[in-house]
Amino acid sequence: MQILFTRFPLESHFGGAEVQTLSLMKGLRERGHEVSFLGSCEVLLERTRELGIRNWELGIGSPPVTKWSAISFLWRKRHMQRKLTEGIAQCHAEHGRSMTPFDWAQGDTMIFMLSLSEKLLLTEWAVTQGIKVFWIEHDRVGRWLTANPWLPKLRNLSGLVTTVVVSDLSRDLYLGLGWDPKKTIAIPNGIDTARFARRPSPSPNPSPFRIGCIARLTYDKGIDLLIKAIKDFPNVTLTIVGQGKEEEKIQKLIGQVNEQTSKPENQKRITILSSIDPVKFYQEIDCLVLPSRSHDPFGLVIAEAMAAGVPAIVTDACGIARYLQKEEAIIVAAGSVETLRDAFREVQKKDRFEILARNGPQIAAAKFSLLRMLDSYSALL
């Protein structure tokens, strides 16, 4: 099958959605499909080139996800649509095929659409051409979607496609927006569990107890709650890895906590890094926390930490929490400093720590493996 991935984001970042998209592209190609990419996402363009996946760079303008871009989309959309169809024609021509509906259908061509612009502008055209269309929904459901004036149009078009979300939590949100349950499928994200080897003999009572967090520095990720929660635990250090719009505010909050609680002769209790090798990072921490305060579609770092034998704390706003039991991770209510404090106390209990560390790799392999994810997509195709 020919599978064309498309993505035209407002901003290009390397995060969980990009990791999963690249893993899916690579995995489907290894299973014999002809995979390519068309879009303006700099991260995916760069990484597909590195992987040897055919790609075409195309700029069509901002997606309608802000107040101004949603309004201006009204008069921009015709030009954007023309550029999209011309881009698709170029892709197909370079595959040595014509643009007739018969040739599309005969070629078993599919488009995996990852962003809002092409879903609104290309879906109806693609379906009339005989192309099978899948919408892949990695993004958080927020006001950019729920209050978007183009939501009714998107809802109507969703009846023409299969929508794939990354968790049952996300599926429930889309069903609440009017998506057809028969055409909305949840396929949990997957990781290469072999990449995250089990840590040798994790200690249940390290001092200091090292907590880690990998997340974008944005309000929805709840990093400020995590910093406030850790303040009253003198034996705990925190390392945050991430970048984002809230970085200045978070740095200020970290400075305040460090000034109040760090001893001059010791390193600062809370540090922040822009990036790090995740495999190495999981070997250096005792617990990973994902404190998201609002809808987080999956929470890939939790699966990675579990695969590495690192106990995990995750809020119920994260999609991955729906797939975990009490003996597999500590799940807390979102948006609460106190529930995070309770979780810090719980994870430092010897028996609880050992159970989570021991069960993590097995659970990650059983529930969140890349093989399992690819098998689900293969069955869908």
Residue pairs with C-beta under 8 A, 6 or more apart in sequence:
1 33
1 34
1 108
1 109
1 110
1 381
2 33
2 34
2 36
2 95
2 107
2 108
2 109
2 110
3 28
3 33
3 34
3 35
3 36
3 110
3 111
3 112
4 36
4 37
4 38
4 88
4 91
4 109
4 110
4 111
4 112
5 21
5 25
5 35
5 36
5 37
5 38
5 39
5 44
5 111
5 112
5 114
6 37
6 38
6 39
6 111
6 112
6 113
6 114
6 115
6 118
6 122
7 21
7 37
7 39
7 40
7 41
7 44
7 114
7 115
8 39
8 40
8 41
8 58
8 59
8 60
8 63
8 115
8 117
8 118
9 40
9 41
9 63
9 115
10 62
10 63
10 65
10 66
10 69
12 40
12 41
12 42
12 43
12 44
13 43
13 216
13 243
14 43
15 216
16 138
16 189
16 298
16 299
16 300
16 301
17 114
17 138
17 139
18 41
18 43
18 44
18 47
19 300
20 138
20 166
20 189
20 190
20 298
20 300
21 44
21 114
21 136
21 138
22 44
22 47
22 48
22 51
23 190
23 191
23 192
23 370
23 373
24 112
24 373
24 374
24 377
25 35
25 37
25 48
25 51
25 53
26 51
26 53
27 370
27 373
27 374
27 377
28 35
28 374
28 377
29 35
29 53
31 374
31 378
33 381
34 95
35 53
35 54
36 53
36 54
36 55
36 56
36 91
37 44
37 45
37 48
37 53
37 54
37 55
37 56
38 55
38 56
38 58
38 87
38 88
38 91
39 45
39 57
39 58
39 114
39 115
40 57
40 58
40 59
40 60
44 55
45 55
45 57
48 54
48 55
49 55
54 94
56 87
56 90
56 91
58 83
58 84
58 87
59 83
60 80
60 83
60 84
60 87
60 117
61 76
61 79
61 80
61 117
62 69
62 72
63 69
63 115
63 116
63 117
64 70
64 73
64 116
64 117
64 120
64 148
64 150
65 116
65 144
65 145
65 148
66 144
70 148
70 149
70 150
71 149
73 80
73 150
77 120
77 121
80 117
80 121
81 121
81 122
81 125
84 117
84 118
84 121
84 122
85 122
85 125
88 111
88 122
88 126
89 99
92 98
92 99
92 104
92 109
93 99
95 107
97 103
97 104
97 107
99 129
101 128
101 129
101 130
102 130
104 129
104 130
104 131
105 130
108 132
109 130
109 131
109 132
110 131
110 132
110 133
110 134
110 381
111 118
111 122
111 126
111 131
111 132
111 133
111 134
112 134
112 136
113 119
113 122
113 123
113 133
113 134
113 135
113 136
113 161
114 136
114 138
116 145
116 150
116 154
119 135
119 154
119 157
120 150
120 153
120 154
120 157
123 133
123 135
123 157
123 160
123 161
124 157
124 160
126 133
127 133
127 160
127 161
133 160
133 161
133 162
134 161
134 162
134 163
134 164
134 380
135 158
135 161
135 162
135 163
135 164
136 164
137 163
137 164
137 165
137 166
137 170
137 174
137 297
138 166
138 297
138 298
139 145
139 297
140 220
140 294
140 295
140 296
140 297
141 170
141 173
141 174
141 177
141 295
141 297
142 220
142 294
142 295
145 151
145 177
146 177
148 154
151 177
155 177
155 178
155 179
158 178
158 179
158 180
158 183
158 184
159 180
159 183
161 183
162 183
162 184
162 185
162 380
163 174
163 179
163 183
163 184
163 185
164 185
164 186
164 187
164 377
164 380
165 171
165 174
165 184
165 185
165 186
165 187
165 297
166 186
166 187
166 188
166 189
166 297
166 298
166 319
167 186
167 188
167 297
167 298
167 319
167 320
167 322
167 323
168 186
168 319
168 322
168 323
169 295
169 297
169 318
169 319
169 321
169 322
170 186
170 295
170 297
170 298
170 319
171 184
171 185
171 186
173 295
174 184
175 181
175 184
185 380
187 373
187 376
187 377
187 380
188 298
188 319
188 320
188 323
188 367
188 368
188 372
188 373
189 298
189 300
189 303
189 320
189 368
189 373
190 303
190 368
190 369
190 370
190 371
190 372
190 373
190 374
191 300
191 303
191 304
191 307
191 364
191 368
191 369
191 370
192 370
193 307
193 361
193 364
193 365
193 368
193 369
193 370
195 279
195 307
196 278
196 279
196 282
196 304
196 305
196 307
196 308
196 364
197 279
197 308
198 308
198 309
198 361
199 282
199 283
199 308
199 309
199 310
199 357
202 286
202 309
202 310
202 353
202 354
202 357
203 286
204 350
204 353
204 354
204 357
205 348
205 350
205 353
206 286
207 235
208 235
208 236
208 237
209 233
209 235
209 236
209 237
209 286
209 287
209 348
210 236
210 237
210 239
210 284
210 285
210 286
210 287
211 230
211 236
211 237
211 238
211 239
211 285
211 286
211 287
211 288
211 289
211 344
212 238
212 239
212 240
212 241
212 281
212 282
212 284
212 285
212 287
212 288
212 289
212 305
212 310
213 223
213 226
213 238
213 239
213 240
213 241
213 242
213 288
213 289
213 290
213 291
214 240
214 241
214 242
214 276
214 278
214 281
214 288
214 290
214 301
215 221
215 223
215 240
215 241
215 242
215 290
215 291
215 292
215 301
216 242
216 243
216 244
217 223
217 240
217 242
217 243
217 244
217 245
217 246
217 247
217 250
218 244
218 245
218 246
219 246
219 293
220 292
220 293
220 294
220 295
220 296
221 242
221 244
221 290
221 291
221 292
221 293
221 296
222 291
222 292
222 293
222 315
222 334
222 335
223 240
223 242
223 246
223 250
223 291
224 246
224 249
224 250
224 253
225 291
225 293
225 335
225 336
225 337
225 340
226 238
226 240
226 289
226 291
226 340
227 238
227 250
227 253
227 254
227 257
227 270
228 253
228 257
228 337
229 291
229 337
229 338
229 340
229 341
229 344
230 236
230 238
230 257
230 269
230 270
230 344
231 257
231 260
231 261
232 341
233 341
233 344
234 261
236 269
236 344
237 267
237 269
237 270
237 271
238 269
238 270
238 271
239 270
239 271
239 272
239 273
239 281
239 285
240 250
240 254
240 270
240 271
240 272
240 273
241 272
241 273
241 274
241 275
241 276
241 281
242 272
242 274
243 274
243 275
247 272
250 272
251 272
254 270
254 271
254 272
257 269
257 270
258 268
258 269
258 270
261 269
262 268
262 269
278 301
278 304
279 308
282 288
282 304
282 305
282 308
282 310
283 308
285 310
286 310
286 311
286 353
287 310
287 311
287 312
287 313
287 347
288 301
288 302
288 305
288 310
288 311
288 312
288 313
289 312
289 313
289 314
289 340
289 343
290 296
290 299
290 301
290 302
290 312
290 313
290 314
290 315
290 318
291 313
291 315
291 334
291 340
292 299
292 314
292 315
292 317
292 318
292 334
293 315
293 317
293 334
293 335
294 317
294 334
294 335
295 317
296 315
296 317
296 318
296 319
297 319
298 318
298 319
298 320
299 314
299 318
299 319
299 320
299 321
300 320
302 312
302 314
302 318
302 320
302 329
303 320
303 364
303 367
303 368
304 364
305 311
305 312
305 360
306 312
306 328
306 329
306 360
306 361
306 363
306 364
306 368
307 360
307 361
307 364
307 365
307 368
308 360
308 361
309 357
309 358
309 360
309 361
310 357
310 360
311 329
311 330
311 347
311 352
311 353
311 356
311 357
311 360
312 329
312 330
312 356
312 360
313 329
313 330
313 332
313 340
313 343
313 344
313 347
314 320
314 321
314 324
314 329
314 330
314 331
314 332
315 321
315 331
315 332
315 333
315 334
315 335
315 339
316 331
316 332
316 333
316 334
317 334
317 335
320 368
321 329
321 331
323 367
323 368
324 331
324 363
327 355
327 356
327 359
328 356
328 359
328 360
328 363
329 356
329 360
330 343
330 346
330 347
330 352
330 356
332 339
332 340
332 342
332 343
333 339
346 352
347 353
347 356
